[in-house]
Amino acid sequence: MGDRLRETYRKVASDSGPTEDEIKGAFATLIGAWDQIAESVTTALQDPDTRDHLKEAASSFASALGETMSGLGNEIKNTSANWSTFTDRASDKTADNDDL
């Protein structure tokens, strides 16, 4: 299966796509960029001020997410209560019609 996919890719790539060397070069560029990002983040996190700011940002994010989830829970609870009232009334009307 792998050989068939590889052969199909090579046929398509030879017609219109990048060469295998161009793909390898693109991956090398991506890996190099990723390494630079990882090194930058590691260096930045060694700074106590940066770590403090990151902690504050994470705490604010967690707080906002918690508030959002709490609000969503309240909405669901209220909607459920309203829906329950509606279905109870509909059930009562159906029972009244059954008596006819």
C-alpha positions in Angstrom: 0.0 0.0 0.0 2.8 2.4 1.0 4.6 1.7 -2.3 1.5 2.3 -4.3 0.9 5.7 -2.5 4.5 6.7 -3.0 4.4 5.8 -6.7 1.1 7.7 -7.2 2.5 10.7 -5.4 5.7 10.6 -7.5 3.6 10.5 -10.7 1.4 13.4 -9.6 4.4 15.4 -8.2 6.4 14.9 -11.4 3.6 16.3 -13.5 2.8 19.5 -11.5 4.1 19.5 -7.9 7.4 20.2 -6.2 10.4 17.9 -6.5 11.4 15.6 -3.7 14.4 17.9 -3.0 12.1 20.9 -2.8 9.9 19.1 -0.3 12.9 18.0 1.8 14.1 21.6 1.7 10.7 22.9 2.8 10.6 20.4 5.7 14.2 21.4 6.7 13.0 25.1 6.8 10.0 24.2 8.9 12.1 22.2 11.4 14.6 25.0 11.6 11.9 27.6 12.3 10.4 25.3 14.9 13.7 25.0 16.6 14.1 28.8 16.7 10.6 29.1 18.2 11.3 26.5 20.9 14.7 28.2 21.7 13.0 31.6 21.9 10.3 30.3 24.2 12.8 28.5 26.4 14.9 31.7 26.7 11.9 33.9 27.4 10.7 31.5 30.1 14.0 31.8 31.9 13.1 35.4 32.7 11.2 35.7 36.0 9.1 38.6 34.8 8.1 36.7 31.7 7.1 33.7 33.8 5.0 36.0 36.0 3.2 37.6 33.1 2.6 34.1 31.6 1.1 32.9 34.9 -1.1 36.0 35.1 -2.3 35.5 31.6 -3.0 31.8 32.2 -4.9 32.7 35.4 -7.0 35.3 33.6 -7.7 32.8 30.8 -8.8 30.1 33.3 -10.9 32.6 35.1 -12.7 33.8 32.0 -13.2 30.2 30.8 -14.7 29.3 34.2 -17.1 32.3 34.1 -18.1 31.3 30.6 -18.8 27.7 31.6 -20.7 28.9 34.6 -22.8 31.2 32.5 -23.4 28.4 30.0 -24.5 26.1 32.9 -27.0 28.7 34.1 -28.4 29.2 30.6 -28.9 25.4 30.2 -30.5 25.2 33.6 -32.9 28.1 32.9 -33.7 26.8 29.5 -34.3 23.4 30.9 -36.6 24.8 33.6 -38.5 26.8 31.0 -38.8 23.8 28.6 -40.0 21.7 31.5 -42.8 24.2 32.2 -43.7 24.2 28.5 -43.8 20.4 28.2 -45.8 20.1 31.4 -48.4 22.5 30.0 -48.5 20.7 26.7 -48.9 17.4 28.5 -51.8 18.8 30.6 -53.6 20.0 27.4 -53.1 16.6 25.7 -54.6 15.0 28.8 -57.6 17.4 28.6 -58.1 16.5 25.0 -58.1 12.8 25.8 -61.1 13.3 28.0 -63.1 14.6 25.1 
